[in-house]
Amino acid sequence: MVNARWLAPGSPSGLLRLADAEDVAATLAGGGLAVLPTETGYMLAAAATIEAAVLRVFQAKRRDVNHPMHIACASLSMAGHYAKLTPEARRVIGAFTPGPLTVVVEQTSELPDRLVTHQGTVGIRVPDHPATLQVIAAAGVPVTATSLNPSGAESRPVDEEALAELEWVAGEHVPVVVDHGSIRHTLASTLVTLTGPDGPRVLREGPVSAAQVREVLGQ
């Protein structure tokens, strides 16, 4: 069973107390896992640059390693270090995030060539939660943006039962940031690809509509 450390935002703005944020960031930077809130549900986070940590997320979720995960960044600047942001990508990410939108673009050499990338591409997400962005910024690297549930199961708010459904290393220490009020969307994030010969395409329509994306892209 996992050894969870339960945390909650400590300020009216939704930020963690600085000591808590640094502790969670240090866990991620050290190759550990954390549970973080977003506007579409909780995500199981690991430093996307540490392959062994990302593999732990796959194991915990019992997820096929042939299905890479997207990554969550804290800013356009961070995203631009790990992905090749075209003007189109900057427009879309700038217009809809932080928020429920993931954009698939070409990766840079700063990411592993598996687990969080696929055929030279990566999905970029900037979640809409102050504490989550705070932790990612403090860690200094993007984290895995995957829901907190076994692969194929429904996502739900975090509690002891939800954690028990995952495969943990015995005694594993995992900080869990709880803010149930942050979940404002029942649909997964809208997924847009800006790669390939067919140009921009909405692969999955979520809270951000295809029409909104097309308008920003001038289509």
C-alpha positions as CSV (number, residue, x, y, z in Angstrom):
1,M,0.0,0.0,0.0
2,V,1.2,3.5,-0.8
3,N,2.3,5.8,2.0
4,A,0.4,9.0,1.0
5,R,1.1,12.4,2.3
6,W,-2.1,14.4,2.0
7,L,-1.7,18.1,1.2
8,A,-4.1,21.0,0.3
9,P,-3.6,24.5,-1.1
10,G,-2.8,26.8,1.8
11,S,-3.6,30.1,0.4
12,P,-6.9,31.7,-1.0
13,S,-5.4,31.8,-4.5
14,G,-5.0,28.0,-4.5
15,L,-1.3,27.8,-4.1
16,L,0.5,25.4,-1.8
17,R,2.5,26.8,1.1
18,L,6.1,27.2,-0.2
19,A,7.5,24.4,2.0
20,D,4.9,22.0,0.7
21,A,5.5,23.0,-2.9
22,E,9.2,22.5,-2.5
23,D,8.7,19.1,-0.9
24,V,6.5,17.9,-3.7
25,A,8.9,19.3,-6.4
26,A,11.8,17.6,-4.6
27,T,10.0,14.2,-4.7
28,L,9.4,14.6,-8.5
29,A,13.0,15.7,-9.1
30,G,14.2,12.7,-7.2
31,G,12.3,10.3,-9.4
32,G,9.3,9.9,-7.2
33,L,5.6,10.2,-8.0
34,A,2.9,12.7,-7.0
35,V,-0.8,13.2,-7.4
36,L,-1.8,16.7,-8.6
37,P,-5.2,18.3,-9.3
38,T,-6.2,19.7,-12.7
39,E,-9.5,21.1,-14.1
40,T,-10.3,17.7,-15.7
41,G,-9.4,15.5,-12.7
42,Y,-6.3,14.3,-10.8
43,M,-3.1,13.3,-12.6
44,L,-0.4,10.9,-11.6
45,A,2.8,12.9,-12.1
46,A,6.4,11.9,-12.6
47,A,9.3,13.9,-14.0
48,A,9.0,13.4,-17.7
49,T,12.7,13.6,-18.2
50,I,13.4,10.7,-15.8
51,E,12.6,7.5,-17.8
52,A,12.6,5.2,-14.7
53,A,10.1,7.5,-13.0
54,V,7.8,7.6,-16.0
55,L,8.0,3.8,-16.2
56,R,6.8,3.7,-12.6
57,V,3.7,5.6,-13.7
58,F,3.1,3.0,-16.4
59,Q,3.5,0.2,-13.9
60,A,1.2,1.9,-11.3
61,K,-1.6,2.3,-13.9
62,R,-0.9,-1.1,-15.6
63,R,-0.6,0.8,-18.8
64,D,0.9,-0.5,-22.1
65,V,4.3,1.1,-22.6
66,N,3.4,1.4,-26.3
67,H,0.9,4.1,-25.5
68,P,3.0,7.1,-24.6
69,M,1.8,9.7,-22.1
70,H,1.4,13.4,-22.7
71,I,3.4,15.9,-20.5
72,A,2.3,18.9,-18.4
73,C,4.3,22.1,-18.5
74,A,4.1,25.2,-16.3
75,S,4.6,27.8,-19.1
76,L,5.2,28.4,-22.8
77,S,8.8,28.9,-21.9
78,M,9.1,25.4,-20.4
79,A,7.1,23.9,-23.3
80,G,9.4,25.5,-25.8
81,H,12.4,23.8,-24.2
82,Y,10.9,20.3,-24.7
83,A,8.8,20.8,-27.8
84,K,9.3,22.6,-31.1
85,L,6.6,25.3,-30.9
86,T,5.6,26.7,-34.2
87,P,3.7,30.0,-34.4
88,E,0.5,27.9,-34.7
89,A,1.3,26.0,-31.6
90,R,2.1,29.2,-29.7
91,R,-1.3,30.6,-30.8
92,V,-3.3,27.6,-29.7
93,I,-1.4,27.0,-26.4
94,G,-1.5,30.8,-25.7
95,A,-5.2,31.1,-26.4
96,F,-6.5,28.1,-24.4
97,T,-4.1,27.3,-21.6
98,P,-3.8,27.0,-18.7
99,G,-6.8,24.9,-19.6
100,P,-8.3,21.7,-20.9
101,L,-6.3,21.4,-24.2
102,T,-3.4,19.2,-25.3
103,V,-1.4,20.0,-28.4
104,V,0.8,17.4,-30.2
105,V,3.9,18.9,-31.7
106,E,7.4,17.8,-32.6
107,Q,9.6,17.0,-29.6
108,T,13.1,18.2,-28.9
109,S,16.1,16.1,-27.8
110,E,15.5,17.0,-24.1
111,L,12.9,14.2,-23.8
112,P,13.3,10.4,-23.8
113,D,12.6,8.8,-27.1
114,R,9.8,6.6,-25.6
115,L,7.1,6.6,-23.0
116,V,6.3,10.3,-23.4
117,T,7.0,10.7,-27.1
118,H,5.8,9.0,-30.3
119,Q,7.5,9.1,-33.6
120,G,9.2,12.3,-32.8
121,T,6.2,14.0,-31.3
122,V,4.9,14.9,-27.9
123,G,1.6,16.1,-26.4
124,I,1.9,19.3,-24.4
125,R,-0.6,20.2,-21.7
126,V,-0.7,23.2,-19.3
127,P,-3.2,22.4,-16.6
128,D,-5.3,25.0,-14.9
129,H,-4.5,24.7,-11.3
130,P,-2.3,27.1,-9.3
131,A,-0.7,24.5,-7.1
132,T,0.0,22.1,-9.9
133,L,1.7,24.8,-12.0
134,Q,3.6,25.9,-8.9
135,V,4.9,22.4,-8.3
136,I,5.9,21.9,-12.0
137,A,7.7,25.2,-12.1
138,A,9.5,24.4,-8.8
139,A,10.6,21.0,-10.2
140,G,11.9,22.7,-13.3
141,V,10.8,19.9,-15.7
142,P,7.5,18.8,-17.2
143,V,5.6,15.9,-15.6
144,T,3.5,13.1,-16.9
145,A,-0.1,14.3,-17.7
146,T,-2.0,11.1,-17.2
147,S,-5.2,10.5,-15.1
148,L,-5.1,8.9,-11.7
149,N,-6.7,5.5,-12.5
150,P,-5.8,2.1,-13.8
151,S,-5.5,2.0,-17.6
152,G,-9.0,1.8,-19.1
153,A,-10.8,2.7,-15.9
154,E,-12.9,5.8,-15.2
155,S,-11.1,8.7,-13.6
156,R,-12.5,9.8,-10.2
157,P,-11.6,12.1,-7.3
158,V,-8.7,11.0,-5.2
159,D,-9.2,9.2,-1.9
160,E,-7.8,6.1,-0.2
161,E,-9.9,3.7,-2.4
162,A,-8.8,5.4,-5.6
163,L,-5.1,5.1,-4.6
164,A,-5.6,1.5,-3.7
165,E,-6.6,0.6,-7.2
166,L,-3.1,1.4,-8.5
167,E,0.0,-0.8,-8.3
168,W,2.4,0.7,-5.8
169,V,5.8,-0.3,-4.6
170,A,5.4,-1.4,-0.9
171,G,5.8,1.7,1.3
172,E,6.2,4.1,-1.6
173,H,5.9,7.7,-0.4
174,V,3.6,9.8,-2.6
175,P,2.5,13.4,-1.9
176,V,-1.2,13.9,-2.8
177,V,-2.4,17.4,-3.4
178,V,-6.2,17.5,-2.8
179,D,-8.6,20.1,-4.3
180,H,-11.8,18.5,-5.4
181,G,-13.3,21.9,-6.3
182,S,-10.7,22.3,-9.1
183,I,-12.4,19.7,-11.3
184,R,-14.7,21.7,-13.5
185,H,-14.9,19.4,-16.6
186,T,-16.1,15.9,-17.0
187,L,-14.5,15.5,-20.4
188,A,-10.8,14.8,-21.1
189,S,-8.8,17.7,-22.5
190,T,-9.3,18.6,-26.2
191,L,-6.5,17.0,-28.2
192,V,-5.1,18.8,-31.2
193,T,-2.3,17.7,-33.5
194,L,-0.3,20.3,-35.4
195,T,2.0,17.7,-37.1
196,G,1.7,15.6,-40.2
197,P,0.8,16.3,-43.9
198,D,-2.8,17.0,-43.2
199,G,-2.2,20.1,-41.1
200,P,-3.9,21.0,-37.8
201,R,-6.6,18.4,-36.7
202,V,-8.7,18.0,-33.6
203,L,-8.2,14.3,-32.6
204,R,-10.5,14.5,-29.6
205,E,-13.0,17.2,-28.9
206,G,-13.3,18.1,-25.2
207,P,-14.1,21.3,-23.3
208,V,-12.5,23.4,-26.0
209,S,-14.5,22.9,-29.2
210,A,-13.1,22.2,-32.6
211,A,-14.7,25.5,-33.8
212,Q,-12.8,27.4,-31.2
213,V,-9.5,25.9,-32.2
214,R,-10.2,26.5,-35.9
215,E,-11.0,30.2,-35.2
216,V,-7.7,30.7,-33.4
217,L,-5.9,29.0,-36.3
218,G,-7.7,31.1,-38.8
219,Q,-9.2,28.1,-40.6
